[in-house]
Amino acid sequence: MLAITPRTLRFYEDRGLITPGRVGAIRVYTRREIARMQLILRGKRLGFTLSDITEFLDLYDADPQHVEQMRALADRVRQRIDRLDAQRDAIAETLDELEKIEAQALERIAASTPERSRAAG
């Protein structure tokens, strides 16, 4: 269902992000734990740190109206958007520079190739 390894489950359990019940040695995951895992995985996929995710989950448990969680989430999402925008700008700048370097290299190759073939002939 969640396509995660037992090791990942144990990792999040060790961090206190999920607390499955137990029947003997078998872990039992309730709907709540599955929902928490979905939130954790979504947060990781979106680039949030485990610290951010822990804060979101703690606020979710502490605030039945989820108002504080939504405020914190909106703030962190804005921060993440700003970081990604900056990365996108840096990538675009790097691509532009690399394309110029490539064009210059290809021009030099083209300019030097006829001279070599004339000198050889």
Stockholm file with secondary structure:
# STOCKHOLM 1.0

chainA/1-121         MLAITPRTLRFYEDRGLITPGRVGAIRVYTRREIARMQLILRGKRLGFTLSDITEFLDLYDADPQHVEQMRALADRVRQRIDRLDAQRDAIAETLDELEKIEAQALERIAASTPERSRAAG
#=GR chainA/1-121 SS CCCCCHHHHHHHHHTTSCCCEEETTEEECCHHHHHHHHHHHHHHHTTCCHHHHHHHHHHHHHCTTCHHHHHHHHHHHHHHHHHHHHHHHHHHHHHHHHHHHHHHHHHHHHHHHHHHHHHHC
#=GC SS_cons         CCCCCHHHHHHHHHTTSCCCEEETTEEECCHHHHHHHHHHHHHHHTTCCHHHHHHHHHHHHHCTTCHHHHHHHHHHHHHHHHHHHHHHHHHHHHHHHHHHHHHHHHHHHHHHHHHHHHHHC
//
